Amino acid sequence: MNQQRVFVVDGARTPFLKARGSQGDFSATDLAVAAARPVLARMPFAPTAFDEVIVGCVIAAPDEANIARFIALRLGCGKSVPAYTVQRNCASGLQALSNARERIALGQAHLILAGGTEVMSRAPIQWNAAMVNWLANMMRARNIGQRLKAIAGFRPGHLRPVFTLLLGLTDTLVKLNMGQTAEIVAHRFGITREQMDEYSVASHKNLSAAFDAGHMNDEAVHLYDTRGKVYFEDTGLRRDTDMTALAKLKPVFDRKYGLVTSGNSSQVTDGAAMLVVASEAAVKKYNLPVLGELLGDAWAGVEPSQMGLGPVHAVAKLLKQFNLKMDDLKQMELNEAFAAQVLGCQAAWESADYAHAELGLEKPLGKMDPARLNPEGGAIAIGHPIGASGARVALHLLRALQRKGGGLGIATLCIGGGQGGAMLVKVDVPGSVQGGAA
């Protein structure tokens, strides 16, 4: 079966807002709508023309079940446009794009709104099991005697809260949180604290330079809260950070021997990114400007205790699928869950032992040119709202390739639970191309 070509027409994201200990001002639906609304305003078709809306989200609020449907309706897509939500942990936004690409490639759709959204600051706080059982006993009490007996069973420990965000960032099968898996990767490849901190400083400096040069203007929309405050850029960006400041931070996940700190890790963040994906027929029908083409994607599983190495395997599969080498890529966006994880992927790609033992290759792929890896910064500076990051890295890659004269690029992420995802994109020429790909 001949597959149809799949294009990204346009897209935008919100500034990513660092969680600061209290609930953020925006719901996940609010952020997705804020990202998509200006994009849809630029389209020559009505929102009702979409065949489907697909959104990645991991921690959807109880009142936003199947959040994609809420987003679609608030954007004016109408009751007839179906919508569904996908969840693949950190790569949920990329999974949404993958699903959209497959639907259009198979000729089952022509226009899809796809992306991801997450509000980590509003992750629910629950009662513990003892408190739940105590409340159940109270509700079952049918007379004063039973009620008094139930009340007598109350203990102060029942009030101990359960933070679901911490649960979600912990792999219960291997009993490690994500930061601990980064420590394992750092130890495996001999990555030093200084290397991690140097990488992290560069992430902030590169993102600062991208904003100052206006490179983020078409990507990050302005966000307004109900108090009239305007967010122009990512609030976790630390323009003044340096090695001295990062060296003062203590390890978070292994306080005695660890190397991973809050400064060389991605941030708990709220944000959304949304993209319009179209078939070649839709591009021609509406004379749409093309941002880039989605060529394909690959997914891989790895040992959960070293989940950060997932991109090594996913990228290897993708390059093999398209008969490409690392040098063929103009740019790679590798989500910066941790500096140790990004540097670990580079070390694994360069390792002959890893290539032979883990990837089944005769020789290593070779690391990605550091100058072409996250050159405008990444999640250490931007933040990592887990449902949205996959869509963000793909969107930024397309925008960057367009600005730099076109070429091939890969957007890739590690995934909690021991997976990796990667998507290959192509931009043919700089600037928008009317009526189809160049």
N, C-alpha and C positions, 0 to 999 in steps of 0.2 A: 504494500500500500504506500503510495506516494504521500509523504507528509507535507503539510503546508508550512510556509515560512511564517515565523512569529516575530513581531516587532513590538518594542516599547515605544509608545508615542510620546509620552510625557510623564512626569512624576514630581513629587515634592515630599518633603518631610517637615516635621515641626522641629524647632530647637529641642534638643534633649535636655530634660530638666532633672538635675541631680536630686535624689531623695535626701531630705535633711532631717529625718526623724519624725516628721508628722505627715499626715495625708496631703498629697498634692492637690492643687486647685482643680485639676481636670480629670474627668473620667477617661477610660480608654476609648470610648466612643467619641467623646469631645475631641480628643487629639486626632483620631483618624479623620473625622469630619473636617477639622481645621487643616489637615494636610491635603485632603482631596478636593476641598471646595474650590480653591483657586485654580487647580488643574482642570476641573470640570468646566469652570468658567471660560477657559481658553479653548474648549472643544467646540467644533462646529455642529455637534449633534447633541440631542437632549440626553440626560442621564437615563431616561427610560429605554434608550437604544442598547444598553448593555445586555448581554446575554446572561451574565452572572457576576456576582461579587464574591471574592474569596479573600479571607483575611486570616492571618496568623495571630494567635493570642494564646498565652499560657495561663495567665491568672485572671481570667474573665470574672468580673464581679457577679454575685448571685443574681442581680437584677439586670445583667447583660448576657444572659444565656444565649448562645449562638450570636455572638456580638456582631458578626458580619451582617446579619439581617437588620439589626438596629442601625448600623452605619449606612446600609443601602437605603433604608427608608428615610433617614434624616437627610441624606443627600438628594432626595427626590427621584430615586430610581423607580419608585412606584411599586405597587403590590405584586405586579406580574414578574418582576426580576428576582430570580431565586438567589439565595446567598448562603454560604456555609463557612464555618470556622475550622481551621486546621491547627494542629499542635504537634510540633516536633522539637520541643524545648527551644534551645537557642536559635535554631534554624527555621522556626515556624514561618517567618516572613519569606524566607527563600522557598520553603515548601509551597506557600501560596502561589508564588511566581511559577514554580515548577508545575503545579497543577494547572495553572492558566495556560502555560506553554503547551502542555500535553493536550488539553482540550482543543486549543486552536490548531495545533499541528495535525490532529486527527480529523479536523473539519467539523467538530461538534460545536464550535462557537466561533464568533468573529470579533467580539469586543468584550473584554473582561476587565473589571477593576480589581486589582490585586495588591496586597501589601501586608503590613503587620502593625500591630499596636500593643502597647503594654503600659500599665501604670503599676509599677512595682511598689510605689509608696503606699498604695491602698491594698496591699496583700492582706487578707483577713487575719485577724488575731482570734484564736478559738479558745474555748474552755478545754481543759484537759479531761481525760476520760473519767477521772474520779468525780469531777464537778458535773459532767454530763449524767453520770449514773445517779448522783445525789439529786439533781433536778428531776430526773425520771421518777425517783422514789417519792419526791414531794408531789409530783403531779398524780401519781397513782394513789396517794393517801385518800381514803374515803371518810375518815372520821378524825376527831381531834387526837385520839390516841396514836393512830398511825402517823399523823402529821408531826406530833411531838417526837415520836421515835425517829422519824426521818430527820427532823431538825437536829436532834442529838448526834446524828452521824456526821454533821458538818465538821470539817477540819480546815484550818487556814491554808493548808497546801492545795485545797480545791481551787483557790483563787489564782494559782500559778498559771499564767497564760501560755498558750502554744502559738509560736510565731510561724505561720505557714510558709513565709518566705524562706526561713532557715531550713525548714523541712524540704522545700522544693529545690534548694541548692545543695542538698545532700543526697548522695547515692546510697540508699539503704542496703543494697545488695553487697556492696564492698565496704559500707560503713565509713565513707569518706565524703567530705564536702568538696566543692569544686576547687577551693584554694589548696586543699591537701593534695588533690590530683596534680595541681601545678607544681607543688613541691616535689612530687615524685618525678615529674618530667625534668625539672631543673637538676635533680640529683642524677638522673640517668645520663644526661648529656653534659654534666659538669658546668652548668650555667651559673655564673656568679651573681651575687647581689649587685655588684657594680654594673655588670652588663644589663641587668634588668632595669636598673634605675636610669642608665644612659638611654636605653630604648624609650623609657617612659617620658623622660625630658624631651626627647625628639618628637614624640607624639604630640605633646602640648605645643611645642614650638611650630611644628608643621601645620597643625590646625589653626593656630594663631595667624600664621602667614597666609593660609588659604582664605580666612575671613578678611584679613586686611587687604588682600589683593582682589577681593570681590568674587572669588571663585565659588563661594557658597551662595551667592545671591539668588541663583536660579534653583537651588536645591532646598535651602532652608527658608520656609516662609516665616513671616513675623507672627507671633502668637500673643494674643491679648487676654488677660484675665479679667474677672468681673470688677476688679478695683482700678482698672485703667492702666495696669502695668503692662509694658510691652517687652517681650523677649525677642532679642535680635540674634542671639547666638547661644550655643550650648552652655548651660550654667555650671557645668563641671570643668570647663576649660580654665586652667590656671596659667595665665600668661607669664607670671613671674616665677614659676617653679624652676628649680635648679638642683644640681646634685647635692648641694649642701642641705637644702630643705628635705629632699627625699631620704638622705642618709640618717636623718633624725627619727624617722618613723620606725616603729618596732614591728617585727613580724606578727602577723595576725593569726595564722592558721597553725603554726608550730612555734610557739613563743620561745622555746629554748634553743632550737637548732635551725629554725626556718629562715627563709630568704624572701618569701612573698609578703608584701606589705600592702596597705591600702593605696599607696602611691604608685605601685607597679602592677596594679590590678584594675580591671574595668570597674565602673561605678554602678551602683544601684540607681536606676534611672527610669523616668517616664518619657515616652515619646512614641511617635508613629511615622510611618512612611507608606505612601500609596502611589501606585503606578497604573497607567492605562496601557493594557496589552491588546494588540490588534493583529488580525490576519492581513495578508497582502491585499485581499479583496476589500476589506474595510478601509485600509490606507488609501486605496485608489478611489473608493466610493466617496469618501469624505475629504479627499485631498489632504491627508494628514501629514504633518511633519514627523519624520522618523528620528527618534533619539538613538536607537540601536536595535540590534537583532539578538534574540535569545536562541542560541544554537543547540544547547543541550545541557544536561546536568547529570551528576553522578553522586551516589551515596555509598557510604562504607561504614562498617562496624569495626570497633577496636576494643581493647581491654578497658572496661569502665574506669579502672584506677588510673589510667593514662588517657583519659578522654580527650585531652588537648591535642593529641596527635591525630585525631580524626581527619583533619584536612590533608595530612600527608597521603593518606590512602585514597580519599575522594578525588584529590587532584591527580594522583597517579592514574586512577581509572579513567578520568576524563581526558587526560592527555593521550592515553593509549587509544581510547575510543575515537579520537579525532586525529590520531597520528601526528601529534604535536610534541614540541620540546619546550622546556621552560623559556628558552631564548626567543621563542615565537610570541611570547606574551609581552604586550606593551606595558601592562600594569596588572598587579594583583591586589585585591582587597581581601586581606585575611583578618577576620574579626579579632580584635585584641582582647580576648577574655582576660588574659594575663600576659605580661611581658615574657614570662618563662615559657608560656605555651607557644607564642609566636617564634621565639628563638629556638625552642625545641623542635618545631616543625622545620625550620631552616636547617637545623643540625641533622635531622632525620633524612631530609631530602639529599643532603650532602654525604651521608654515611653509606659506604659500600656494604658494611655489615647489615645495616637496617634494610637496605634495598634487597639484599639477598634473602635474609631471614624473614622479614616481615612483608615485603612487597612482591617477592618472587621475581625480582629483576636481576639481570646479570650485572648491571652497573647502576650507580645512583643517578637519579634525575638531575642532581645538582640544585643547589639552593636558588631561590629567586633573587635576582639582582636587588640588593637592599634599596637602591635608588628608585626602584619601580615597585616596591612593596609598601603599601600604605603611605605614599609620599605626602598626602595631605592630613596625616594623623589618623587615629582610629579610636576604638572604644575606650582606651585608657584616658583619653582626653574628652571624647564625645559622650561616653556613657554607653551602656549596654542594656536597653529595655528588651528583654529576651524575645518577646514576640515580634519586635519590630526590626531588630538588627539585620536579619537576613535580607529584608527589603531595602534597608538603608545601604548596605554595602553594594548591592546590585545597582541601585540608583546612582550612588556616587561614582561607581566605576564607569557607568555609561556617560555621565556628565564629564568626568575627567578625560575619558578617551575622546569624546567629541571636542573638547577644548584643545587636546594635544594632537589633533590631526588624524584621529581614527586608529584602528588596530584591534587586535584581539586582547581580551582580558578575562580573568577568572575572579569571581567572587566566591569566597569560601569561609566556612565557620566550623569550629569544633562544637560538639553537641553533648550536653550532659547525658550520662548514661552510656557513653562510649560510642559515639558516631561522628561522622563528618559528612558535610555536604558541600558541593561545588557546582557552580554554573558558569558555562562558557558564553561570553557575549562578543559581539562584533559591532564596531562602528566603522562605517565605510569612509566617510569624509567628515571634515569639521563642519559644524553648523547643521541646521535642519535641512532635511531633504524633502521636498514636496512631492507627494504622490507616490511614495514608495522608496525602497532602498536604492542607493546609487548603484 
